[in-house]
Amino acid sequence: MHATAYTYDAGTRSGQVLLDDGTPVPFDAAAFDAGGLRLLRPGQRVRIETEGEGEGRRITLVTLQTF
């Protein structure tokens, strides 16, 4: 699934992405670390993997989208 980086805190390695429908979804340090990224800037397109549905959905991986 694709999204856009919305917020990122380098200290906690966590933040939020916006899904293409505008829904914000938070991610934690484990999801950020799983993608092997070192930095994330708001506005960057990312690829995410999630598990669960609805309010229980959580991001398990955040990485840069490549074309």
C-alpha positions in Angstrom: 0.0 0.0 0.0 1.2 3.5 -0.7 1.0 6.6 1.4 2.6 10.0 2.0 4.8 10.8 5.0 3.0 13.3 7.2 5.0 13.6 10.4 8.3 12.1 11.6 10.2 12.5 14.9 13.8 11.4 14.5 14.2 11.1 18.3 11.5 8.4 18.6 11.7 7.2 15.0 7.9 7.3 14.9 5.3 9.4 13.1 2.3 9.3 10.8 1.5 8.7 7.2 -1.5 9.9 5.2 -3.3 7.2 3.2 -4.4 8.4 -0.3 -7.9 9.0 1.1 -6.4 11.4 3.6 -6.6 9.1 6.6 -3.7 9.5 9.1 -2.2 6.3 10.4 0.6 6.3 13.0 3.7 4.2 12.8 6.2 3.3 15.6 9.9 2.8 15.7 9.7 -0.9 14.9 7.9 -0.2 11.6 10.4 2.5 10.7 13.4 0.2 11.6 11.9 -2.7 9.6 12.1 -0.5 6.4 15.8 0.2 6.9 15.4 4.0 6.6 17.6 6.5 8.2 15.5 9.6 7.8 12.0 10.5 6.5 10.8 13.9 5.4 7.1 14.9 5.3 5.8 14.7 1.8 7.8 11.7 0.7 5.9 8.9 -0.9 6.3 5.7 1.1 5.3 2.1 0.8 3.7 0.6 3.9 2.6 -2.8 5.1 -0.1 -3.1 7.6 -1.9 -5.7 9.7 -5.3 -5.7 11.3 -8.3 -3.6 10.2 -10.3 -0.5 11.2 -9.2 1.0 14.5 -6.9 -2.0 15.1 -4.9 -1.5 11.9 -1.2 -0.9 12.5 1.8 -0.3 10.2 4.5 -3.0 10.3 6.8 -1.5 7.7 7.6 1.9 6.2 10.0 2.2 3.3 10.4 4.6 0.4 8.3 4.1 -2.7 10.4 3.4 -5.8 9.1 3.6 -9.3 
